[in-house]
């Protein structure tokens, strides 16, 4: 597949790196020659310097035979015009664009073939906000992913001392919870992955990924760590696009305070928010945090556009008594350094955006794809088609399916029924199969597994 990416910023660079590692034919367009040179030296991609919306630049970049356009420059208008040019002049089959302004997004009918031909709208702020909301709803979780329209979830938690299952075999999970069906998909221990078996012993500080029906998630979480109180009081550091969007989304459910350093922005936030308390100040100001009772805060979310401010304010909030802290971090090297220490969760807008795009480049029939462990692993919801003679999965028990190394099936969704993937479960046509891939390089093998023979068509 040939993919044309416009914009070599943090999102565009992450996408180029992610897709290049899967042997896609990638061309990246940007005006910054130095940035393009750095990426070209590091990745197996082509680069073109120029204005991303100009027809001659797009032609030079190979838009006339590209399978997909992903426009993620920092300007909505450039992304939109580029999609229009590729659709009108080059007949590009699939166009995706980052559009951040609510002025455009409020009128969804505008984005269609008759007006603005964009097939998929990319909104990193929405992806991040949705991710944080999920984490707030599941205290103690490091990551929460929805599959099958939210009926089943994949959750990552850090196992702590004092949890009922610590130093016990995974098989005892059923003894502890006889009425709850769940599946441990993977364990990460001291940075290394483990494919779990029934006899695998869970240790403190293990990062455990498990799958269960949505209504059972919190019950399983309590088996792996100390019981967590529901989150009630939240402080948001940073009143930019993401901070405002999150405050709007949760202000009717939680007690929310938002700290913003810019006075004009504070006035705008006060006008746009109904119940959240808007505070003018610096989120790294110890006295301000103490005045706002940081020691009684359940969640501190640092969402400014400055990684250093987010890290420092989160560390300060944690040491002053905040129960859980999350920091928005754009630089991958920073995220790797801080998560798992005093900062509970490092949130990457690039990876949140990448996850929202992955299912558009997968070759099998894929309903959902999520990037995990900062891109190292992947979770996929693939749909099984065909009969036992046409498919390598339909009509077979899970234990008989020839899965690539490091790949496990966690659950099946059949109509309204959720089936945890025990070895004797038989896959049927139209089942939604939830897979966990410890090694993202195995994606192509999984895609082939779910492709049916030509006789199916």
FENWO-V616920 format. One record per backbone hydrogen bond with DSSP energy under -0.5 kcal/mol. NH is the residue of the N-H (numbers start at 0). CO is the residue of the C=O. If there is no record, write none. Layout:
nh->(NH,NH)
co->(CO,CO)
This chain:
nh->(2,2,3,4,4,5,6,6,12,13,14,15,16,17,18,19,20,21,22,23,24,25,26,27,28,29,32,35,36,37,38,39,40,41,42,44,45,47,49,53,57,58,59,60,61,62,64,65,66,67,68,69,70,70,71,71,78,79,80,81,82,83,84,85,86,87,88,89,89,91,92,93,95,96,97,98,98,103,104,105,106,107,109,110,111,114,115,116,117,118,118,119,121,122,125,126,127,128,129,130,131,132,133,134,135,136,137,140,141,142,144,146,150,150,151,152,153,154,154,155,156,157,158,158,159,162,163,164,165,166,167,169,170,171,172,173,174,175,176,179,181,182,184,184,185,186,187,188,188,189,191,193,195,199,201,204,205,206,207,207,208,209,209,210,211,212,213,215,216,216,219,220,221,222,222,223,223,224,233,233,234,235,236,236,237,237,243,244,245,246,247,248,249,250,252,253,254,255,256,257,258,259,259,262,265,266,267,268,269,270,271,272,276,277,278,278,280,280,284,285,288,289,290,291,292,293,295,296,297,298,299,300,300,301,301,302,302,306,309,310,311,312,313,314,315,316,317,318,319,320,321,322,323,325,326,327,328,328,331,333,334,335,336,337,338,339,340,340,342,343,343,344,346,346,347,348,351,352,353,354,355,356,356,357,358,359,360,361,365,366,367,369,371,374,375,375,376,377,378,379,380,381,381,382,383,383,389,390,391,394,395,397,398,399,400,400,402,406,407,409,409,410,411,412,413,413,414,416,418,418,419,420,421,424,426,429,430,431,432,432,433,433,434,434,435,436,437,437,439,439,441,442,445,446,447,448,449,450,450,452,455,456)
co->(0,24,67,2,26,69,4,28,8,9,10,11,12,13,14,15,16,18,19,18,0,23,2,45,4,47,30,31,32,33,34,35,36,37,38,42,25,27,29,50,53,54,55,56,58,57,61,62,1,1,93,3,68,95,5,69,74,75,76,77,78,79,80,81,82,83,84,84,85,85,65,66,68,119,70,96,121,100,100,101,103,105,106,107,109,111,109,114,115,94,116,94,96,120,122,122,123,124,125,126,127,128,129,130,131,132,133,137,155,155,153,151,146,147,146,211,144,152,209,142,207,139,156,205,223,159,221,222,162,201,164,199,197,168,169,170,170,171,172,176,179,210,182,208,208,193,206,186,191,187,188,186,193,196,167,158,202,187,156,205,185,154,207,182,152,180,150,212,212,213,215,216,217,218,219,219,220,220,231,254,298,256,234,300,235,258,239,240,241,242,243,244,245,246,249,249,231,253,233,276,235,257,278,260,261,262,263,264,265,266,267,268,255,275,257,276,259,278,281,283,284,285,286,287,289,288,292,293,232,232,323,234,298,299,325,236,300,304,305,306,307,308,309,310,311,312,313,314,315,317,316,296,297,299,344,301,326,346,329,330,330,331,332,333,334,342,337,342,337,324,341,324,326,344,345,346,347,348,349,350,351,352,353,353,354,356,357,357,363,380,380,378,376,371,371,372,371,436,369,434,367,379,432,364,381,430,386,386,448,426,392,424,422,396,396,397,400,403,435,407,433,433,418,431,411,416,412,413,411,416,417,409,419,421,395,383,427,412,381,430,410,431,379,432,407,377,405,435,375,437,438,439,441,442,443,444,445,446,447,389,452,453)
